[in-house]
């Protein structure tokens, strides 16, 4: 796999929560940090994403927003 994104984090899927249109996929990285991504249900199905399966979190973004009350 070759991609242009520079932030590629390998981990293990620890939770998949299906919604009406999208699913919430949680990937645990080595060391215990967890990342959550919202992707379409069809992408979950096409990629065969299930708990315990290894997966990559691939991040390509020009900014990260942070907010407080």
N, CA, C and O atoms as a GROMACS GRO file, in nm:
protein
  276
    1UNK      N    1   0.085  -0.117   0.000
    1UNK     CA    2   0.000   0.000   0.000
    1UNK      C    3   0.089   0.123   0.000
    1UNK      O    4   0.176   0.137   0.086
    2UNK      N    5   0.069   0.212  -0.096
    2UNK     CA    6   0.138   0.340  -0.101
    2UNK      C    7   0.031   0.448  -0.098
    2UNK      O    8  -0.063   0.447  -0.178
    3UNK      N    9   0.046   0.543  -0.006
    3UNK     CA   10  -0.047   0.654   0.004
    3UNK      C   11   0.030   0.782   0.034
    3UNK      O   12   0.146   0.776   0.075
    4UNK      N   13  -0.034   0.895   0.015
    4UNK     CA   14   0.034   1.023   0.036
    4UNK      C   15   0.030   1.070   0.181
    4UNK      O   16   0.109   1.156   0.219
    5UNK      N   17  -0.059   1.015   0.261
    5UNK     CA   18  -0.068   1.057   0.402
    5UNK      C   19   0.059   1.016   0.476
    5UNK      O   20   0.115   0.910   0.450
    6UNK      N   21   0.104   1.101   0.567
    6UNK     CA   22   0.227   1.072   0.641
    6UNK      C   23   0.201   1.016   0.780
    6UNK      O   24   0.293   0.965   0.845
    7UNK      N   25   0.079   1.025   0.826
    7UNK     CA   26   0.046   0.977   0.960
    7UNK      C   27  -0.030   0.845   0.949
    7UNK      O   28  -0.151   0.843   0.932
    8UNK      N   29   0.045   0.735   0.958
    8UNK     CA   30  -0.012   0.602   0.945
    8UNK      C   31   0.017   0.528   1.076
    8UNK      O   32   0.132   0.501   1.109
    9UNK      N   33  -0.089   0.496   1.149
    9UNK     CA   34  -0.076   0.436   1.281
    9UNK      C   35  -0.138   0.297   1.280
    9UNK      O   36  -0.258   0.283   1.254
   10UNK      N   37  -0.058   0.196   1.310
   10UNK     CA   38  -0.108   0.059   1.309
   10UNK      C   39  -0.159   0.023   1.448
   10UNK      O   40  -0.095   0.053   1.549
   11UNK      N   41  -0.274  -0.042   1.452
   11UNK     CA   42  -0.332  -0.084   1.578
   11UNK      C   43  -0.426  -0.200   1.559
   11UNK      O   44  -0.420  -0.272   1.459
   12UNK      N   45  -0.515  -0.217   1.657
   12UNK     CA   46  -0.611  -0.327   1.656
   12UNK      C   47  -0.749  -0.269   1.682
   12UNK      O   48  -0.765  -0.183   1.768
   13UNK      N   49  -0.848  -0.316   1.609
   13UNK     CA   50  -0.985  -0.271   1.628
   13UNK      C   51  -1.037  -0.331   1.760
   13UNK      O   52  -1.035  -0.452   1.779
   14UNK      N   53  -1.083  -0.243   1.849
   14UNK     CA   54  -1.134  -0.290   1.978
   14UNK      C   55  -1.285  -0.274   1.990
   14UNK      O   56  -1.347  -0.333   2.078
   15UNK      N   57  -1.346  -0.192   1.900
   15UNK     CA   58  -1.491  -0.176   1.908
   15UNK      C   59  -1.544  -0.123   1.775
   15UNK      O   60  -1.483  -0.036   1.712
   16UNK      N   61  -1.658  -0.177   1.733
   16UNK     CA   62  -1.730  -0.126   1.616
   16UNK      C   63  -1.875  -0.109   1.659
   16UNK      O   64  -1.942  -0.205   1.698
   17UNK      N   65  -1.924   0.016   1.651
   17UNK     CA   66  -2.063   0.045   1.687
   17UNK      C   67  -2.134   0.090   1.560
   17UNK      O   68  -2.103   0.194   1.503
   18UNK      N   69  -2.230   0.009   1.516
   18UNK     CA   70  -2.304   0.037   1.392
   18UNK      C   71  -2.420   0.131   1.419
   18UNK      O   72  -2.494   0.115   1.515
   19UNK      N   73  -2.435   0.229   1.331
   19UNK     CA   74  -2.550   0.318   1.334
   19UNK      C   75  -2.634   0.297   1.211
   19UNK      O   76  -2.614   0.200   1.138
   20UNK      N   77  -2.728   0.386   1.188
   20UNK     CA   78  -2.818   0.374   1.073
   20UNK      C   79  -2.744   0.389   0.940
   20UNK      O   80  -2.774   0.319   0.844
   21UNK      N   81  -2.646   0.480   0.936
   21UNK     CA   82  -2.572   0.508   0.813
   21UNK      C   83  -2.422   0.489   0.831
   21UNK      O   84  -2.354   0.437   0.743
   22UNK      N   85  -2.372   0.532   0.947
   22UNK     CA   86  -2.229   0.526   0.976
   22UNK      C   87  -2.200   0.435   1.094
   22UNK      O   88  -2.288   0.400   1.172
   23UNK      N   89  -2.073   0.398   1.105
   23UNK     CA   90  -2.026   0.319   1.218
   23UNK      C   91  -1.912   0.392   1.286
   23UNK      O   92  -1.836   0.465   1.222
   24UNK      N   93  -1.900   0.373   1.416
   24UNK     CA   94  -1.790   0.427   1.496
   24UNK      C   95  -1.690   0.314   1.518
   24UNK      O   96  -1.723   0.213   1.580
   25UNK      N   97  -1.568   0.332   1.467
   25UNK     CA   98  -1.465   0.229   1.476
   25UNK      C   99  -1.356   0.279   1.570
   25UNK      O  100  -1.299   0.386   1.547
   26UNK      N  101  -1.326   0.202   1.675
   26UNK     CA  102  -1.222   0.237   1.769
   26UNK      C  103  -1.101   0.148   1.746
   26UNK      O  104  -1.112   0.025   1.748
   27UNK      N  105  -0.986   0.210   1.724
   27UNK     CA  106  -0.859   0.140   1.704
   27UNK      C  107  -0.768   0.170   1.822
   27UNK      O  108  -0.747   0.285   1.857
   28UNK      N  109  -0.715   0.064   1.883
   28UNK     CA  110  -0.621   0.080   1.993
   28UNK      C  111  -0.479   0.066   1.940
   28UNK      O  112  -0.445  -0.033   1.875
   29UNK      N  113  -0.396   0.165   1.970
   29UNK     CA  114  -0.257   0.166   1.926
   29UNK      C  115  -0.170   0.097   2.031
   29UNK      O  116  -0.213   0.081   2.145
   30UNK      N  117  -0.049   0.056   1.994
   30UNK     CA  118   0.042   0.002   2.095
   30UNK      C  119   0.060   0.107   2.206
   30UNK      O  120   0.079   0.225   2.176
   31UNK      N  121   0.055   0.067   2.329
   31UNK     CA  122   0.063   0.161   2.440
   31UNK      C  123  -0.073   0.196   2.497
   31UNK      O  124  -0.081   0.257   2.603
   32UNK      N  125  -0.181   0.158   2.427
   32UNK     CA  126  -0.315   0.176   2.482
   32UNK      C  127  -0.393   0.296   2.435
   32UNK      O  128  -0.512   0.305   2.466
   33UNK      N  129  -0.333   0.388   2.362
   33UNK     CA  130  -0.407   0.503   2.312
   33UNK      C  131  -0.511   0.455   2.212
   33UNK      O  132  -0.483   0.369   2.128
   34UNK      N  133  -0.632   0.512   2.222
   34UNK     CA  134  -0.739   0.473   2.130
   34UNK      C  135  -0.778   0.589   2.040
   34UNK      O  136  -0.787   0.703   2.084
   35UNK      N  137  -0.801   0.557   1.913
   35UNK     CA  138  -0.849   0.653   1.814
   35UNK      C  139  -0.987   0.609   1.769
   35UNK      O  140  -1.012   0.489   1.754
   36UNK      N  141  -1.076   0.704   1.747
   36UNK     CA  142  -1.211   0.673   1.702
   36UNK      C  143  -1.234   0.740   1.568
   36UNK      O  144  -1.203   0.858   1.550
   37UNK      N  145  -1.289   0.665   1.474
   37UNK     CA  146  -1.322   0.718   1.342
   37UNK      C  147  -1.467   0.685   1.309
   37UNK      O  148  -1.516   0.577   1.343
   38UNK      N  149  -1.534   0.777   1.243
   38UNK     CA  150  -1.670   0.756   1.195
   38UNK      C  151  -1.659   0.732   1.045
   38UNK      O  152  -1.616   0.820   0.970
   39UNK      N  153  -1.700   0.612   1.001
   39UNK     CA  154  -1.698   0.579   0.858
   39UNK      C  155  -1.832   0.517   0.820
   39UNK      O  156  -1.910   0.478   0.906
   40UNK      N  157  -1.857   0.508   0.692
   40UNK     CA  158  -1.984   0.453   0.647
   40UNK      C  159  -1.995   0.304   0.679
   40UNK      O  160  -1.894   0.233   0.688
   41UNK      N  161  -2.117   0.258   0.697
   41UNK     CA  162  -2.140   0.115   0.720
   41UNK      C  163  -2.090   0.032   0.602
   41UNK      O  164  -2.038  -0.078   0.622
   42UNK      N  165  -2.104   0.084   0.481
   42UNK     CA  166  -2.056   0.009   0.365
   42UNK      C  167  -1.904  -0.005   0.366
   42UNK      O  168  -1.851  -0.107   0.322
   43UNK      N  169  -1.833   0.096   0.415
   43UNK     CA  170  -1.687   0.084   0.427
   43UNK      C  171  -1.648  -0.020   0.531
   43UNK      O  172  -1.553  -0.095   0.511
   44UNK      N  173  -1.721  -0.024   0.642
   44UNK     CA  174  -1.696  -0.126   0.744
   44UNK      C  175  -1.713  -0.265   0.683
   44UNK      O  176  -1.630  -0.354   0.705
   45UNK      N  177  -1.819  -0.282   0.606
   45UNK     CA  178  -1.847  -0.411   0.543
   45UNK      C  179  -1.742  -0.445   0.437
   45UNK      O  180  -1.690  -0.556   0.434
   46UNK      N  181  -1.711  -0.349   0.349
   46UNK     CA  182  -1.615  -0.373   0.241
   46UNK      C  183  -1.475  -0.405   0.292
   46UNK      O  184  -1.404  -0.486   0.232
   47UNK      N  185  -1.436  -0.342   0.402
   47UNK     CA  186  -1.303  -0.367   0.460
   47UNK      C  187  -1.303  -0.486   0.555
   47UNK      O  188  -1.196  -0.530   0.599
   48UNK      N  189  -1.420  -0.539   0.588
   48UNK     CA  190  -1.428  -0.653   0.678
   48UNK      C  191  -1.382  -0.620   0.819
   48UNK      O  192  -1.317  -0.701   0.884
   49UNK      N  193  -1.418  -0.499   0.866
   49UNK     CA  194  -1.372  -0.454   0.997
   49UNK      C  195  -1.450  -0.522   1.109
   49UNK      O  196  -1.572  -0.513   1.116
   50UNK      N  197  -1.376  -0.590   1.196
   50UNK     CA  198  -1.435  -0.656   1.312
   50UNK      C  199  -1.341  -0.640   1.430
   50UNK      O  200  -1.222  -0.616   1.413
   51UNK      N  201  -1.396  -0.654   1.550
   51UNK     CA  202  -1.314  -0.644   1.671
   51UNK      C  203  -1.204  -0.748   1.668
   51UNK      O  204  -1.226  -0.864   1.632
   52UNK      N  205  -1.084  -0.705   1.708
   52UNK     CA  206  -0.968  -0.794   1.713
   52UNK      C  207  -0.884  -0.793   1.587
   52UNK      O  208  -0.772  -0.843   1.588
   53UNK      N  209  -0.936  -0.738   1.478
   53UNK     CA  210  -0.865  -0.735   1.352
   53UNK      C  211  -0.763  -0.621   1.350
   53UNK      O  212  -0.794  -0.511   1.395
   54UNK      N  213  -0.641  -0.644   1.298
   54UNK     CA  214  -0.546  -0.533   1.284
   54UNK      C  215  -0.595  -0.434   1.178
   54UNK      O  216  -0.658  -0.473   1.080
   55UNK      N  217  -0.565  -0.306   1.199
   55UNK     CA  218  -0.606  -0.203   1.104
   55UNK      C  219  -0.514  -0.083   1.118
   55UNK      O  220  -0.440  -0.070   1.216
   56UNK      N  221  -0.519   0.004   1.021
   56UNK     CA  222  -0.441   0.127   1.022
   56UNK      C  223  -0.533   0.247   1.037
   56UNK      O  224  -0.639   0.253   0.975
   57UNK      N  225  -0.492   0.343   1.120
   57UNK     CA  226  -0.555   0.475   1.123
   57UNK      C  227  -0.467   0.564   1.036
   57UNK      O  228  -0.350   0.585   1.067
   58UNK      N  229  -0.524   0.615   0.929
   58UNK     CA  230  -0.448   0.697   0.835
   58UNK      C  231  -0.504   0.838   0.842
   58UNK      O  232  -0.621   0.861   0.812
   59UNK      N  233  -0.419   0.931   0.883
   59UNK     CA  234  -0.465   1.068   0.910
   59UNK      C  235  -0.401   1.163   0.811
   59UNK      O  236  -0.278   1.171   0.801
   60UNK      N  237  -0.484   1.234   0.738
   60UNK     CA  238  -0.436   1.337   0.648
   60UNK      C  239  -0.524   1.460   0.669
   60UNK      O  240  -0.637   1.466   0.622
   61UNK      N  241  -0.470   1.555   0.740
   61UNK     CA  242  -0.547   1.675   0.772
   61UNK      C  243  -0.454   1.795   0.781
   61UNK      O  244  -0.338   1.783   0.822
   62UNK      N  245  -0.504   1.907   0.742
   62UNK     CA  246  -0.423   2.028   0.749
   62UNK      C  247  -0.439   2.100   0.884
   62UNK      O  248  -0.361   2.190   0.914
   63UNK      N  249  -0.538   2.060   0.964
   63UNK     CA  250  -0.554   2.124   1.095
   63UNK      C  251  -0.630   2.033   1.188
   63UNK      O  252  -0.699   1.940   1.146
   64UNK      N  253  -0.617   2.061   1.316
   64UNK     CA  254  -0.692   1.992   1.421
   64UNK      C  255  -0.757   2.101   1.506
   64UNK      O  256  -0.688   2.192   1.552
   65UNK      N  257  -0.887   2.091   1.526
   65UNK     CA  258  -0.957   2.192   1.605
   65UNK      C  259  -0.968   2.146   1.749
   65UNK      O  260  -0.991   2.029   1.777
   66UNK      N  261  -0.950   2.241   1.842
   66UNK     CA  262  -0.963   2.215   1.986
   66UNK      C  263  -1.056   2.321   2.041
   66UNK      O  264  -1.046   2.438   2.003
   67UNK      N  265  -1.148   2.282   2.131
   67UNK     CA  266  -1.240   2.378   2.190
   67UNK      C  267  -1.259   2.352   2.338
   67UNK      O  268  -1.240   2.241   2.386
   68UNK      N  269  -1.297   2.455   2.409
   68UNK     CA  270  -1.328   2.445   2.553
   68UNK      C  271  -1.451   2.530   2.582
   68UNK      O  272  -1.486   2.617   2.503
   69UNK      N  273  -1.516   2.504   2.696
   69UNK     CA  274  -1.630   2.586   2.739
   69UNK      C  275  -1.580   2.711   2.808
   69UNK      O  276  -1.660   2.793   2.851
   0.00000   0.00000   0.00000
